[in-house]
Amino acid sequence: MRNFSYVNATSIEQVPSLLGRSWDDAVVMAGGTDLVGEMKDYAAVPKRVVNLKSIEGLDYIRQDDAGLRIGALTTLTDVLENSAVSQELPVLHQAVSVIASPQIRNMATLAGNILQRPRCWYYRSEDFPCLKKGGARCYAVGGVNTYHAIFGSGPSYIVHPSDAAPALMALGATVHVHGPRGGDEVLMDDFFTMPEMNIRRENILRPNEIVTEISIPKPEANSKGMYLKVRERESIDFALVSLAAQMTVVNGTCERASLVLGGVAPIPWRAVEAEDYLRGRRITEARAESAAEAAVEDAAPMPHNGYKVEIAKNLVKQAVRALAS
Amino acid sequence: MADRKQKAAPEEPKAAQGNGGTRFTRRGFLKGAGAGAVTAAVAPAMLVSGARTASAQEAEGVMAGTVTLDVNGQTHNVEVEARTTLADALRDRLEITGPKVVCDRGECGACTVVMDGKLVFSCMTLAMDAQGRKIETVEGLADGDNLHPLQEAFIEKDALMCGFCTPGFLMSSKELLDANNNPTPEEVREGLSGNICRCGTYPHVFEAVMSAAEKMRKGG
């Protein structure tokens, strides 16, 4: 890890001026569980690291009529142990429960989780100057792409590693951003960006902007949610494929389905085709099957990751069945 | 797929790569330049702790400084660089070598310590962030020559083979039992799920924790 200059921020307002115009100048750190690893691997070599943990009052979970507001510095453990989350937002509760390990959940924050950088082994290796690091190619193409994307058409084939992001997206959450011109709000659905729009990053944040809060609207009265995650190890592992599902089913008919896949694309991947198919339909075994097929209609697996298509289908089928019953 | 593309983020200005010239090379900080030796004085303005007002100096940040670490009830002043992890500060400066650095990426659990009552990976915690926090390592578990019930149970149930992961497992077990002295086997597995044993002694570890819990409930 290259040494850096470490600054303790004391207020949200102060942060944009402590950051720079380029990601090479300065980065923010909260739990550090992703950034410290990136710095050890020289995937990030910032001149300055701005500590956000020194800002008071960014660690909260508040409930009102509109829903839940979660401060950016709230740890994953605090989200996991919150009764409003476990009772009303099972999809988020279940997603957070399968993130990494107790140690990581004690350190890592909810905002940091959705801002994680790719876990691609080429990106994390100093030996591969890949597209994400300003290089000329994506080494997953023609390389070993077992854990890479099955959706999207490049030019980078990373997958988004977050478990919380698909759950928050399925719930229609909003990200609150603070920058030099003040605060802004962006729907999770508009927050993440595909590589063809911005090859170096995975979301709309500029180098001098930070996330301050994530707000989650109260789910519809008849809706139910769940998070399914398939991984190679039962702990401390990222998803091969995951699915966040929130569905409103009345008398066996799906009024609305929100299905977001994780681990399959450079951003949390909304299965729009499956959602459209399910809307207004009575859920049957055959239709759960058809929804699963629709979810992977656009999949274009690489030579080593075709298995992800089958997992994605099975997760959609499982969730649709479970949430309709 | 145009609807997937969403808002374009602005192009990042092309800044010079790397951070030429800022690498900290002071001999006193180089590993091997005298184990644990605290050498040159650090200017008071570089102290990490202290005033919270945003002076120009603070906005620039610090590349090195002195942190006060409270480890197992003893306080130590340690000079560290900004990049020094808590694991390295404990092991290389204070010779508190219970926490092991194995994966050095927050994945294996060998460096686990308890900080302010919570389990953390010391390899992923900056030493500067541990300033003033209460840190517990395996060295603080026994009371003099009297082993902690968990340590006794690990011996009794043969819960270690090579033993390299054991300090981490003990700290995770301790935090688990401090929070809940009557865990189910499933809760024990979940509580220890951040620790890896490459010898595969998990069943014995789980058995030891259950046995220690029972003993501790009886006041042993």
Interface residues (C-beta under 8 A of the other chain):
Chain A: M1 R2 N3 F4 S5 Y6 V7 N8 T10 Q14 S17 L18 G20 R21 S22 W23 D24 D25 G32 T33 V36 G37 M39 K40 V45 P46 K47 R48 V49 V50 N51 K53 S54 T77 A100 S101 P102 Q103 I104 N106 M107 G134 G152 S153 D189 D190 F192 T193 M194 E196 M197 N198 R200 R201 N203 I204 L205 R206 P207 E234 S235 I236 I267 V272 D298
Chain B: M1 D3 R4 K5 Q6 K7 A8 A9 P10 E12 P13 K14 A15 A16 Q17 G18 N19 T22 R23 F24 V48 R52 A54 E58 A59 E60 G61 V62 M63 A64 E81 A82 R83 T85 D104 R105 G106 E107 G109 T112 K118 L119 V120 F121 M124 T125 L126 M128 D129 S172 E190 G191 S193 G194 N195 I196
